[in-house]
């Protein structure tokens, strides 16, 4: 079943959990959703742009400066997308988004997008618990931004606690539920 009216903007930030986002992108595409991936520069250090281009069958947006035509991609996409999902949502992205900082393709798109937003945080447990991060999460929740996770467990650096990105299947379920409620 093709969900042409259900274009998902999938933001990928620079964290080790970015490899899980490739699986999420595949799940979304296999289930008929159109996916436009936006990667931060740091995300490309963890997972290659080609991975997401292959899975989504769309050029990946990584820069504000490489627009193929006169239309700024991030602004045009904000008129087309139904939902923004950011996975992994790093502490850096969360801070920028909460404070209106728009200095790359993903944060600039987020600043222009007025639809529903779901974040799947992933970071070291100490970062997650930091008062600044919690204040940013509270500010975003107050604006209606939804959270998927983070989960408790061991993170990539070996620390235990809350900070693991939710599994792609769990994120997919929440995304599907959100998109059904949008109709």
N, C-alpha and C positions, 0 to 999 in steps of 0.2 A: 504494500500500500504506500503510495507516494504522498508525502505531506508537503506539497509545493508551497502552501501558504504558511508553513511552519519552518521558516528559516531560523536556525539556531546559530548565534554568534558564539563561538567557543574560544574563550581566552585561555592561553597557556602561559604561565609564568615560570620563571627560572628556579625550579626546585627539582630534586631527584624524583619526586612523584610525577613529574611530567611524562615519564614512560607509561604510567597508568592511563594518562589522558589519551594516548594513542588507542588503547583498548576502548575507551569511552567513545571516541570519535567513530571507531569501527562499528560499535553497537548502534549508535545513532543512525549511521548511514545504512547499515543492514536492515534497520527497521523503517526505512523510507524517509527519514528526515533529511533535509538539506542542511549542510553544516559549512559555515564559513569560519575558518580558523584564523585567529589573530595571535601571534606569538611575540613575546618580548624578546629583546636581543639575548637576554640571559637564558631564556627558554631554549634557544637554538644551541646552546652549549650542552644541553642535556639530551635533546631529541632533535633530529634533523627535520628541517622544513619539508624535505622530500617525503618523509613518512606521512605527514598530515596531508600533503598534496595528493599522494596516492590514495589514501583512505577516503578523503572527502571529494576527490576529483575536482578540486578547485584550487586556484592559486592561493597560497597562504599570504596573509598580510603581516609583514614584519616591520614595515617602515612607513613613516608619513611622507617620505620623499620619493617613493617609487610608484606613484599613481600612473597607470597606463593611459589615462585620458584626463581631461580637464577637471573632472569631478573628484573631489577628495573622497577616497574610498571609505574612510571611517564615518563621514557624515552621510554619504549615500547609503551605507549599510545600516545606519541607525533608522532609516525610513523603511527598510526592507525586513529587518530581523524581528522575530516574534519574541525572542528570549535571549538573554545573555547569561552564559554559564562560564565561570572562571574556575578552572581546575588544572593544576593546583593554584589556589589563591594564596600567595605568599604574604608575609607580614608587610613587605615593601609595597605590594599592590594594594593591600587593604588600607594601609596608611595613606597612600596617594589618593585612592578612590574616596575615602572618608573625608579627605581634606580638599578635594577638587583639583588635585594636581594632574595635569594632562600633558605629559612630556614624551610620550611614545604613542605608537598606533593603538595599543590596547587601552591605555588610560584616556586617550583622546576620544576613542569610540565610546568608552564608558561614560564620559562626560556629555556626550551628545545623545545617548540612548535613554528614552523615557519609558521603556517597557519593563517587564519583570526581570529581576536579576537573582541568580542563584550562585553562591560562592561555595566552593569546596576547599576550605583552608587546609594547608599542609605546612608544617614548620616544626622546629625544635620545641619541645614542651615549655622550656623557659621563655621562649619568644611568645608562645601562645598565652602564657600566664602573665606576661608583662603588663603593667597597668596601662601603658600607652596602647598596646594592641587591643586590650579589652575595652578601652574607651572608644577606639575606632570601630570595633565590632558593635558596640552599643549604639554608636551614632548611625551606623549603616542599618542596623535592625530597626531603629527609630524611623528610618526612611523607607522601610518596607523591604529591604534586601533580605533574601532568604539564605539560610546556611544549611549546608549538608555536611555534617561532621563539625569539627574533626573527631576522630576516633581515638580511643586510648590504646596504647600498645607500644611496641618498640619502633622507633623511627630509624631512618637510615644511618644516622650518626651513632647509633647504639644506645641513646637515651630512652628511658621509658616514661610514659605519661601521655597526656592528651596532646595530640599534634599530628597524628597520622591522617592522611587523606582517606576519605571513605573509598570503598572499593568501587570500581567503575559500574558494576551491576547495580549497586545501591544508588549511585548518582543517576544512572539511567532511569531507574524507577521514579525518582523524585522529579526528574526533568519531564518524563512522560506524564506524570500526574499534573505538573504545572501547566503543560501544554493543553491537556484536556480541560483544565479549569479556565483556560484563556478563551475557549470557544464560546 
